[in-house]
Amino acid sequence: MTRERFIEHVSQSQESLRRFLCVLCGGDVSRADDIAQEALLKAYMSFERFEGKAKFSTWLFRIGYNCFYDYRHKSRKCEAEPLAEGHCADGGMVPSGPVYADESEEADRRFRHQQLYMAIEALSEHERTVVVLFYMEDKSIKEIALITGMPSGTVRSYLSRARVHLREYLSRMQ
C-alpha cells in the first residue's frame, strides 16, 4: 500500500474510529482522540504490512480497539462517568450529526437520544463494543470478531445479551 492510499483510507475511516472510541471512553472526547491518535500513529508505522485480508477499516478498528484495551489495562478503568448523549467529561460536545441553527431543535434531538445513550453506557464493555460496532458503525459479525479478537459465536452472544439488556433498560425508563 502506498502512503497516498493509506492517507485516503484513513480520511475515510478516522471519524468512525473516533466515534467508536468516544463511546468506549464513555463520551470522553479528549481521551478518545488521544487513543485514536495513538492508533493512527501505530497504523502509519505499520501500513506497509497491511495485507488486505480484511477491509482497511477493520484493520484500523482492530488497532484502535487494542490501543483502547491497552489504555484500560494501564488505568484499570475509564475515569469518565456516564454522560448524556452529546456531552463529554471535559465539558465539550461530541460532534455528531448535522449542526442545527436552532438551539432548541438541537436540545430536542439530544433529549430524544439520551435514554439510548444511557442504556448503551449501562452495558458491559464487551456488549457496548459489539453494539456500537454492529449498529453504529455497520460492521458485520465477522468484522467485529476480527476487530475484537473474539470468536464469531462470542460476538453473537454479546450482541444478543446486549439487545436484551437494552430492551430491559429502556422498558424501565418508560
N, C-alpha and C positions, 0 to 999 in steps of 0.2 A: 504494500500500500504506500502510496506517495504521501508526502507531507500535506500537499494541497487536498488530496482526497480525505485524509484524516481530519483536516480543518473543516471540510464540508460536512462530514459525518457528525462531528462534534457540534457544529452550528445547528444541525437538525435535532440533536438529542439532548443538548445541555439543559434546556428549560424543563423538560420532563424529568431528567435526572435530579435537578434541583428541587422540583416539586415533590418527587418521591422521597428524597432525603429530608425535606422540610416536614413532611407528615411523620416520618420515622422519628424525627427530633422533637415531636410534639409542638410544632409550629415555630421553633426557634430558627429564624431565618439566618442569623449570622453563623450559628453552629452548622446548619445545613450547607451554607455557602462555603464554609471552611472545609467541610468534608468533601463537597463537590469539587472544590479547587484541588484538594489532595488527590481525588480520584482522577481528575483530568490530567494532572501532572503525571501520575503513575501511568495512565493510558498513553500519554505522549511519549514517555520514556520507553514504552514497550510496543508502540503501534506497529513497528516493523515485524513483530512476532504474531500479529493478528492473522489468523489462518483463514478466516471466513467460514468456519464450520457452523457458526451461528450468526445471527444478524449483528451488525456493529452495535446497535443499541443494547442488545442483550449482553454483549461482552462488556460494554461500558457500565451498564447497570450492575453487573457482577462485581466489577472493580469498585464501584460506589458502595455497594452493599458490604463488601469486605472492609472498606475504609470505615463505614459506619460501625460494623461489628468490632473492628479494632478499637475505635473510639469508645464504644460501650464497654468493651472489656477493660480498657485502661481506667475509665472513670467509674465503673460499676453501675452507673445509672445515668440516664439523661436528666439533667437538672431542671429542664423546663416542666412546668405544671401544665395540665390540660387547659387549653385556651379555646375561646370561641373561634369559630372559623374566621379567618382573615386577620387575626391578631397574633402577635409574636411576643416572645418573652422580653425582647428588647424594646417593646412599646411600639414597634413599627407595624407595618401592614404587609401581609403576604400578597404579592401581586398575583391575582388570578382573575381570569375572565376580562370582559371589557371594562373600561373606565366609564363611569356614568357621570354626566354633568350634574344631575340632580342628586344631592347627597341623601335625601330621604329614600330615593329609589335604591341606592347602594345599601343603605341600612336595612331596608326591607329584604333585599337579596341575601345579605349576610344572615339575617334572622331566620329566614326560611331554611338555610343550610346548617345553622348552628347545631341543631339536635343531631343531625347526621354526623357532623364532625366530632361532637362529644361522644357519640356512640362508637365511632371508629377509634377514638383515643382510649376508650374503655376496654378495647380488645387487647389480648396478649400481643407481644411484639411480633410473633410469627403470624398470628391471624391478621394483624394490621398490615404487615408486609405483603401477604398474598392478596388481601383485599385491594390495597392500593395499586399493586401491580396489575391485577386482573381487571378491576373496574375503572380505575382512573388512568392507567397507562396502556390499557388494551393489550396486555401481554398474555400469551397463551400459557396453558399449564406447563408445557414443555419449556418455554422460555423462562417461566418463573422457577422451574426446577434448576435450570442452568444458572440463573442469577443467584438463587439462594443456596444451591448445593444440596437441596432436599430431593429425595426421590419424588417422582410424579404423584404416587399414591399419597404421600405425606402432604404434598401441596393440596391435593383434592380434599383430604381430610381436614386440614386447617381452613380451607375455603368453606367447606360445609359447616364446620363448627362456627366459623365467623358469621356466616349467614344467620344461623340460629341465634347467636349472641346478639347480633344487630337487631334482629326481629324482636327478641325479648326486651332489649334495652329501649327500643323505640316504642314498643307497645306500653311499657311502663310510663313513658313520657306523655302519653295521650290521655 
